[in-house]
Amino acid sequence: MEILIFPDAQSLARKSADLLESQIKTYPDSVIGLATGSSPLGLYEELIRRHNEYDLSFAGVKTFNLDEYVGIPAKHPQSYRTFMDENLFNKIDIDASNTHVPDGMAENPLKVGPAYEKMIEEAGGIDLQVLGIGTDGHIGFNEPTSSLGSITRVKTLTRQTIVDNSRFFKSDEFQPKLAITMGIKTILDARRILLLACGENKAEAIRDMVEGPLSAFCPASALQFHQRTTVFIDESAASKLSLKGYYKFVDEMQVDLLRQHRPSDWISR
């Protein structure tokens, strides 16, 4: 893993947007995996700004979202389709037919996973996958004890995830306990992975992901297997890393070594 530590969420968002912009400008038909939640919001806001102010185009881009709740329609305020429409898709020039989110209202949710895997394969695979991380180390909705070889499927949410997400639902409103999520193998099949995390509440999960043993109990630790995973975190999220100083030193050495580094060096295809 490449670990980069930023002083604040704003600088993290700008740098992550730099990387996505380079990917899209080099390969306008890029296939991008996207995440919901608070972690990528700054990135999405920065991409929207660049679209509006600098004509960054998403016209040829295809996207696949990590997950969706089972049992709420796409138009529901708390669906991940609504989240993506409101926070990104409706504010850029992407073709709606090129934006994919698992169908949480499918007649048979068990058939959604294989169909989603086929769509990703037919699109040529994911060039760049954006991830957040849960406080218990989950990526997508791959909860602790998820198979490290899993593909897109229905997953039962943990009580912790349900509690964490309950703030988005009214007390008398149906809150899903199941979700359709890309599997860990699906995520690892992406050519490049970018994980974003901010805040002290993510510090233990980041520590376990980066420095802990490879374990299904921390699903994000599977990213240790991926040859091109970059982790962008702020100081708070980095606060429990034992080798925090070393990661900063590595970054300094890389800057010295790659003075002529171009954004295109990061691109995947």
Secondary structure, DSSP 4 states (H G I P E B T S, - for coil): -EEEEESSHHHHHHHHHHHHHHHHHH-TT-EEEE--SSTTHHHHHHHHHHHHHH----TT-EEEESEEESSS-TTSTTSHHHHHHHHTGGGS---GGGEE---TT-SSGGGHHHHHHHHHHHTT--SEEEE---TTS-BTTB-TT--TT--SEEEEPPHHHHHHHGGGS-TTS---SEEEE--HHHHHTSSEEEEEE-SGGGHHHHHHHHHS--BTTBGGGGGGG-TTEEEEEETTTTTT-TTHHHHHHHHHHHHHHTTT--GGGG---
